[in-house]
Amino acid sequence: MIPYGKQDISAADIAAVNAVLSSDFLTQGPKVAEFEQALCAYTGARYCLVVASGTAALHLAVAAMELPEGSEGITTPNTFAATANSMAYCGIKPVFADIDPISYNLSPSSVSARITPATRLLSPVHFAGQPADMPALSLIAKKHGLKIIEDAAHAIGSRYSDGSPVGNCLFSDATVFSFHPVKTITSGEGGAVMTNDPVLYQRMLLLRSHGITKDPALLSQQSGPWYHEMQTLGWHYRMTDMQAALGLSQLQRLNLFKARRRTLVAQYNQALAELPWLKTPQEMEGFSSCFHLYVVEIDYAAIGKSRRQVMDSLMADGIGTQVHYIPVYHHPWYREQYGDKTGSCPVAERYYQHCLSLPLYFTLSDEEQSHVIQAIQRLAR
Ligand SMILES: *Cc1c(COP(=O)(O)O)cnc(C)c1O
């Protein structure tokens, strides 16, 4: 069985986790700090907090911005629900702008059209690993006084068109990664938030651990070594040292993971380009994408098969595929909460009708990939 994505755990990864198990720290300890420093070094951001999940990272970032209740945040419907949920957690109404038909990322002109006096936040997603048009989006944000949180759950290892790494926060207030096993590097569960803003960093630090601090510089009084204060209502979003050790070890191989993913994408593109009923993904000029997903668009009508029939037929050949994404506003909770937005993002809806994610992961062999390619080529027969 060839799944659409999977992790690769090396002997070095296992040794790194085992070493923590025999150490004094199972919960947040020295490996957490090391992982944070390594992520800062990799991305160039000043501050990093690693947390329990990518979702927790998004929630912390939005919460720490302390936006007024009733604010609106703009994001893409072509994402995992967590991006929009992070706004909903904080009483911010998620508003969906449409995507660009080539990059599948937020369309800056659609974002501009969705701005109202209540808009405070913009959360672009670097879909499938390809960075969104951050220069254009950050210009819009500056003009309207919006905060930006980049959801880079797909995009650790990717580079913007200026060659700088995703996560450096040069275009944003914060950038979030996920280390779920299906993502490019994993810590089991886990996530990180990067920022260059010392105030935002301090707030997130407090919110990560119940809103409690022991930092003498922050306490209102110095009663003794036991003394700590809960200064705000936070959560328990800490990462364990076992997870941090795994993430740190995986990070050493990120460039290797990226190179293999890019090779596989180039091979898919070359083999599938000739099929008139299939559209291969397009990398925008100058970008260097650390592809998390390999998404094609299929003209199901042209081959006389529904998407379900295609997925079933590939599954019969031992090939797992997936659909990324159902437009978030189609989900029942979103319909109930914010009304039926069907038709509001026609490009994302059309894209959703056609998309299919094919297997892409570090250990996918050339032979396995050929098997996938041949199964795809047979679909039209
Ligand atoms: C995976 C993912 C998340 C959430 O990450 P978790 O670590 O699973 O909480 C958020 N946004 C996007 C786009 C994702 O793909």
The ligand as an SDF file (V2000), in Angstrom:
LIG
                    3D

 15 15  0  0  0  0  0  0  0  0999 V2000
   -1.6990   20.3230    9.5400 C   0  0  0  0  0  0  0  0  0  0  0  0
   -2.2140   21.7140    9.3960 C   0  0  0  0  0  0  0  0  0  0  0  0
   -2.5560   22.5070   10.4970 C   0  0  0  0  0  0  0  0  0  0  0  0
   -2.6580   21.9810   11.9030 C   0  0  0  0  0  0  0  0  0  0  0  0
   -1.5430   21.3680   12.3760 O   0  0  0  0  0  0  0  0  0  0  0  0
   -1.6640   20.2950   13.5710 P   0  0  0  0  0  0  0  0  0  0  0  0
   -0.2320   20.1420   13.9810 O   0  0  0  0  0  0  0  0  0  0  0  0
   -2.2490   19.0590   12.9890 O   0  0  0  0  0  0  0  0  0  0  0  0
   -2.5020   20.8890   14.6310 O   0  0  0  0  0  0  0  0  0  0  0  0
   -2.9260   23.8190   10.2740 C   0  0  0  0  0  0  0  0  0  0  0  0
   -2.9880   24.3230    9.0300 N   0  0  0  0  0  0  0  0  0  0  0  0
   -2.6900   23.5920    7.9500 C   0  0  0  0  0  0  0  0  0  0  0  0
   -2.7650   24.2160    6.6020 C   0  0  0  0  0  0  0  0  0  0  0  0
   -2.3220   22.2500    8.0900 C   0  0  0  0  0  0  0  0  0  0  0  0
   -2.0590   21.5180    7.0000 O   0  0  0  0  0  0  0  0  0  0  0  0
  1  2  1  0
  2  3  1  0
  2 14  2  0
  3  4  1  0
  3 10  2  0
  4  5  1  0
  5  6  1  0
  6  7  2  0
  6  8  1  0
  6  9  1  0
 10 11  1  0
 11 12  2  0
 12 13  1  0
 12 14  1  0
 14 15  1  0
M  END
$$$$
